[in-house]
Amino acid sequence: FARYYAKSSLELRRLFAITKSPVLSHFQETLQGLGSIRAYAQQRRFYGEFMERLDVNSATYFAERIGFEWMRFRCNQLSALMIGGASLSLIALRDIIDPALAGLALSQAVLFVVVSSQATEFYIQSTVAMACVERLSA
């Protein structure tokens, strides 16, 4: 699921960057022509145009965040499955394994899950961040 998320997140980040540019340029143009806009009473029109562009930009951002939360949810499911499996194994082997060793194994399973989840998130975020560099070099 991380590869699937990485590809879709990269494309969503690109869409976000593409839709952010019109928002910023419209805002800059509005500030530069504020006197003319007020003189011709075009505030509502400019506000409407700005809100349309901002809505498109916000929709792509929202989709990107939903994708990230989906990936985090999947990681949490996998983590719960791994920790549950380790716990059930330790319960099944309670007569064979020393309780201190069982506690150590369970704490290491939790640590492994946390570290692997963070590593996955870091890898995906760095891949997405490289999209900006890719756009600059192209």
C-alpha positions as semicolon CSV with decimal commas, in nm:
position;residue;x (nm);y (nm);z (nm)
1;F;0,000;0,000;0,000
2;A;0,296;0,235;0,049
3;R;0,391;0,220;-0,319
4;Y;0,033;0,283;-0,423
5;Y;0,009;0,576;-0,185
6;A;0,347;0,717;-0,293
7;K;0,244;0,732;-0,659
8;S;-0,095;0,886;-0,592
9;S;0,045;1,129;-0,336
10;L;0,309;1,245;-0,582
11;E;0,043;1,319;-0,843
12;L;-0,179;1,491;-0,588
13;R;0,114;1,707;-0,474
14;R;0,177;1,805;-0,835
15;L;-0,189;1,896;-0,879
16;F;-0,175;2,098;-0,558
17;A;0,128;2,290;-0,683
18;I;-0,038;2,348;-1,021
19;T;-0,358;2,479;-0,862
20;K;-0,172;2,694;-0,609
21;S;-0,009;2,909;-0,873
22;P;-0,335;3,066;-1,003
23;V;-0,442;3,144;-0,645
24;L;-0,119;3,326;-0,569
25;S;-0,106;3,510;-0,902
26;H;-0,469;3,622;-0,869
27;F;-0,401;3,744;-0,517
28;Q;-0,093;3,937;-0,633
29;E;-0,279;4,091;-0,927
30;T;-0,566;4,188;-0,699
31;L;-0,332;4,364;-0,460
32;Q;-0,160;4,549;-0,742
33;G;-0,485;4,661;-0,900
34;L;-0,676;4,727;-0,581
35;G;-0,736;5,093;-0,664
36;S;-0,886;5,010;-1,003
37;I;-1,094;4,728;-0,861
38;R;-1,246;4,959;-0,605
39;A;-1,291;5,243;-0,854
40;Y;-1,493;5,021;-1,089
41;A;-1,675;4,841;-0,801
42;Q;-1,551;4,496;-0,903
43;Q;-1,485;4,364;-0,552
44;R;-1,751;4,091;-0,570
45;R;-1,628;3,962;-0,906
46;F;-1,266;3,943;-0,790
47;Y;-1,371;3,783;-0,464
48;G;-1,574;3,523;-0,655
49;E;-1,284;3,444;-0,889
50;F;-1,048;3,413;-0,595
51;M;-1,283;3,181;-0,407
52;E;-1,327;2,958;-0,716
53;R;-0,951;2,920;-0,753
54;L;-0,909;2,863;-0,381
55;D;-1,180;2,595;-0,383
56;V;-1,000;2,402;-0,656
57;N;-0,673;2,432;-0,467
58;S;-0,832;2,328;-0,138
59;A;-0,992;2,024;-0,301
60;T;-0,655;1,894;-0,415
61;Y;-0,505;1,959;-0,072
62;F;-0,796;1,780;0,093
63;A;-0,753;1,480;-0,137
64;E;-0,383;1,468;-0,053
65;R;-0,455;1,475;0,321
66;I;-0,721;1,205;0,289
67;G;-0,467;0,988;0,107
68;F;-0,214;1,042;0,384
69;E;-0,466;0,950;0,651
70;W;-0,560;0,638;0,451
71;M;-0,195;0,533;0,445
72;R;-0,158;0,601;0,816
73;F;-0,473;0,398;0,888
74;R;-0,336;0,107;0,685
75;C;-0,005;0,125;0,874
76;N;-0,195;0,122;1,202
77;Q;-0,394;-0,182;1,092
78;L;-0,076;-0,365;1,001
79;S;0,077;-0,262;1,333
80;A;-0,220;-0,391;1,529
81;L;-0,204;-0,719;1,338
82;M;0,168;-0,762;1,410
83;I;0,141;-0,675;1,778
84;G;-0,167;-0,895;1,814
85;G;0,014;-1,186;1,651
86;A;0,314;-1,139;1,875
87;S;0,090;-1,120;2,182
88;L;-0,101;-1,435;2,088
89;S;0,226;-1,617;2,024
90;L;0,357;-1,515;2,364
91;I;0,034;-1,623;2,531
92;A;0,049;-1,960;2,356
93;L;0,410;-2,008;2,467
94;R;0,363;-1,876;2,822
95;D;0,483;-2,201;2,980
96;I;0,801;-2,207;2,771
97;I;0,909;-1,842;2,757
98;D;1,028;-1,648;3,063
99;P;0,791;-1,354;3,144
100;A;1,077;-1,103;3,128
101;L;1,172;-1,228;2,783
102;A;0,807;-1,214;2,676
103;G;0,784;-0,852;2,791
104;L;1,103;-0,768;2,605
105;A;0,974;-0,935;2,289
106;L;0,645;-0,747;2,307
107;S;0,813;-0,412;2,369
108;Q;1,050;-0,475;2,077
109;A;0,754;-0,564;1,854
110;V;0,591;-0,233;1,943
111;L;0,918;-0,047;1,882
112;F;0,964;-0,220;1,547
113;V;0,614;-0,125;1,438
114;V;0,661;0,239;1,536
115;V;1,000;0,269;1,365
116;S;0,883;0,097;1,046
117;S;0,573;0,316;1,031
118;Q;0,779;0,633;1,073
119;A;1,032;0,514;0,815
120;T;0,754;0,452;0,566
121;E;0,604;0,795;0,625
122;F;0,946;0,961;0,597
123;Y;1,023;0,779;0,272
124;I;0,693;0,880;0,118
125;Q;0,717;1,242;0,233
126;S;1,071;1,273;0,097
127;T;0,960;1,122;-0,234
128;V;0,677;1,372;-0,256
129;A;0,910;1,659;-0,162
130;M;1,143;1,559;-0,446
131;A;0,859;1,634;-0,688
132;C;0,938;2,002;-0,635
133;V;1,302;1,946;-0,727
134;E;1,194;1,741;-1,026
135;R;0,976;2,028;-1,150
136;L;1,264;2,274;-1,115
137;S;1,511;2,058;-1,303
138;A;1,268;1,980;-1,587
